[in-house]
C-alpha cells in the first residue's frame, strides 16, 4: 500500500495501517537510535518513545516532508534528550574552536581508501569510541549525513538547523574524528 494512503488511514485511527508504518520503520529507527546511543536497551527505549510520539502526534503530520524525515526528527530529539540527561558530554566547548580541531601539521594522508582502513578492527574500535565522544548535537549531524547518507537539507530539516549550521557541525565533527584517528595512527 502506498505510504500516503497508509498515513491517512493511520491518522483516521486505522490500527492496521499504523502497525504497517511501525513495521516499515522499526528497523531504521532502531538502527539509527543504536548508532547514536551505542546501547541496545537505550536504542530500544528510544525506538519505543519515537513510536509513542508518532502515535500521539501523527495527526499533526502534514506531509510537507517525508515520513522518514519526520521520524528521524523525533528519534533525534529523543536521543538528544537521553544523552543530555546522561550528562556525559560536558566537553563540547572545544568544538567551538577551529584551531583546536584542525592541526594541519598532523593530518594523515587520506589517499588510502577508508574501506581498507575500516577493515582493521582496532581502528573501528577507535572510531567508535571517538564517535561516542562527539557532543550530542554534532553526533546526530554526523550520523545523519555520513552514516545514514541524508542530504544536508534533510539533516537541517530534521535537526532544525540551517544548511550552514549543518555544514559547520559536520566539518567540526569530521575534524574531531580525524584528529582522534590521527592520534591513534601516530601511536600505533
C-alpha positions as CSV (number, residue, x, y, z in Angstrom):
1,X,0.0,0.0,0.0
2,X,1.3,3.5,-0.8
3,X,2.7,5.4,2.2
4,X,0.4,8.4,1.7
5,X,-2.7,6.2,2.0
6,X,-1.2,4.4,5.0
7,X,-0.6,7.7,6.7
8,X,-4.1,8.9,6.0
9,X,-5.6,5.6,7.3
10,X,-3.5,5.7,10.4
11,X,-4.4,9.3,11.0
12,X,-8.1,8.3,10.9
13,X,-7.5,5.6,13.5
14,X,-6.8,2.5,11.4
15,X,-4.7,0.3,13.7
16,X,-3.6,-2.0,10.8
17,X,-2.2,1.0,8.9
18,X,-0.4,2.2,11.9
19,X,1.0,-1.2,12.5
20,X,2.3,-1.3,8.9
21,X,4.0,2.0,9.4
22,X,5.7,0.8,12.5
23,X,6.8,-2.4,10.8
24,X,8.1,-0.4,7.9
25,X,10.3,1.9,10.0
26,X,11.1,-0.1,13.2
27,X,14.5,-1.4,11.8
28,X,15.5,2.0,10.5
29,X,14.6,3.8,13.8
30,X,16.2,1.1,16.0
31,X,19.4,1.1,13.9
32,X,19.7,4.9,14.0
33,X,19.0,5.0,17.7
34,X,21.6,2.3,18.3
35,X,24.2,4.2,16.3
36,X,23.6,7.3,18.4
37,X,23.1,5.6,21.9
38,X,25.6,2.7,21.4
39,X,23.5,0.7,23.8
40,X,20.8,-1.9,23.0
41,X,18.5,-1.0,25.8
42,X,18.7,2.7,25.2
43,X,18.1,2.2,21.5
44,X,15.0,0.0,22.2
45,X,13.7,2.6,24.7
46,X,14.3,5.4,22.1
47,X,12.6,3.4,19.4
48,X,9.6,2.9,21.7
49,X,9.5,6.6,22.7
50,X,9.7,7.5,19.0
51,X,6.8,5.4,18.0
52,X,4.8,6.6,21.0
53,X,5.4,10.2,19.9
54,X,4.5,9.3,16.4
55,X,1.2,7.7,17.5
56,X,0.4,10.8,19.7
57,X,1.1,13.3,17.0
58,X,0.6,11.6,13.7
59,X,-2.5,13.8,13.2
60,X,-0.1,16.7,13.1
61,X,2.0,15.2,10.2
62,X,1.1,17.3,7.2
63,X,3.1,15.5,4.5
64,X,5.3,18.5,3.8
65,X,8.3,16.3,4.3
66,X,8.8,12.6,4.0
67,X,7.5,10.5,6.9
68,X,11.1,9.1,7.3
69,X,12.4,12.7,7.7
70,X,9.8,13.4,10.4
71,X,10.6,10.2,12.2
72,X,14.4,11.0,12.1
73,X,13.5,14.3,13.7
74,X,11.6,12.5,16.5
75,X,14.2,9.9,17.1
76,X,17.0,12.5,17.0
77,X,15.2,14.6,19.7
78,X,14.7,11.5,21.9
79,X,18.4,10.6,21.5
80,X,19.5,14.1,22.4
81,X,17.2,14.2,25.5
82,X,18.6,10.9,26.6
83,X,22.2,11.9,26.1
84,X,21.8,15.3,27.8
85,X,20.1,13.5,30.7
86,X,23.2,11.3,30.9
87,X,25.4,14.4,31.4
88,X,28.4,12.6,29.9
89,X,29.0,15.2,27.2
90,X,30.3,18.2,29.1
91,X,33.3,18.7,26.8
92,X,31.6,20.4,23.8
93,X,33.4,23.8,24.4
94,X,36.4,22.6,22.3
95,X,34.1,22.2,19.3
96,X,33.7,26.0,19.1
97,X,37.5,26.4,18.4
98,X,38.5,25.5,14.8
99,X,42.2,25.8,15.7
100,X,41.9,23.2,18.4
101,X,40.2,20.8,16.0
102,X,42.3,21.1,12.9
103,X,46.1,20.7,13.3
104,X,47.3,21.0,9.7
105,X,50.7,19.6,10.5
106,X,49.4,16.3,11.8
107,X,46.7,15.5,9.2
108,X,47.1,11.9,8.0
109,X,47.2,11.1,4.3
110,X,43.6,10.1,3.4
111,X,44.6,8.8,0.0
112,X,44.3,5.3,1.5
113,X,40.8,4.0,0.9
114,X,38.6,4.4,4.0
115,X,37.3,0.9,3.3
116,X,40.7,-0.6,3.8
117,X,41.2,1.4,7.0
118,X,37.9,0.2,8.3
119,X,38.9,-3.4,7.8
120,X,41.2,-3.0,10.8
121,X,39.1,-3.8,13.8
122,X,41.3,-1.8,16.1
123,X,40.6,1.3,14.1
124,X,36.9,0.5,14.0
125,X,37.0,0.5,17.8
126,X,39.0,3.8,17.9
127,X,36.5,5.4,15.5
128,X,33.5,4.0,17.5
129,X,35.0,5.4,20.7
130,X,35.7,8.8,19.0
131,X,32.1,9.0,17.7
132,X,30.9,8.4,21.2
133,X,32.9,11.3,22.4
134,X,31.2,13.7,20.0
135,X,28.8,16.1,21.7
136,X,25.2,15.0,21.1
137,X,24.4,17.8,18.6
138,X,27.5,17.1,16.5
139,X,27.0,13.3,16.7
140,X,23.5,13.5,15.4
141,X,24.5,15.6,12.4
142,X,27.5,13.3,11.7
143,X,25.3,10.2,11.9
144,X,22.5,11.6,9.7
145,X,24.9,12.9,7.0
146,X,27.8,10.4,7.0
147,X,26.2,7.2,8.3
148,X,22.6,7.5,7.2
149,X,23.5,9.3,4.0
150,X,20.9,12.0,4.2
151,X,21.4,15.3,2.4
152,X,22.5,18.5,4.1
153,X,19.0,19.9,3.6
154,X,17.3,16.9,5.1
155,X,19.7,16.9,8.0
156,X,18.9,20.6,8.6
157,X,15.2,19.9,8.5
158,X,15.5,17.0,11.0
159,X,17.7,19.0,13.4
160,X,16.0,22.3,12.9
161,X,19.4,23.8,11.7
162,X,20.3,26.0,8.7
163,X,22.3,24.3,6.0
164,X,25.3,26.4,7.0
165,X,25.0,25.2,10.6
166,X,24.7,21.6,9.5
167,X,27.9,22.1,7.3
168,X,29.7,23.7,10.2
169,X,28.8,21.0,12.7
170,X,29.7,18.3,10.2
171,X,33.0,19.9,9.5
172,X,33.8,20.1,13.2
173,X,32.7,16.6,13.8
174,X,34.8,15.2,11.0
175,X,37.8,17.3,12.1
176,X,37.4,15.9,15.6
177,X,37.2,12.3,14.4
178,X,40.1,12.9,12.0
179,X,42.3,14.2,14.9
180,X,41.3,11.2,17.0
181,X,42.3,8.8,14.2
182,X,45.5,10.7,13.5
183,X,46.4,10.4,17.2
184,X,45.7,6.7,17.2
185,X,47.7,6.2,14.0
186,X,50.7,8.1,15.4
187,X,50.9,5.8,18.4
188,X,50.1,2.6,16.6
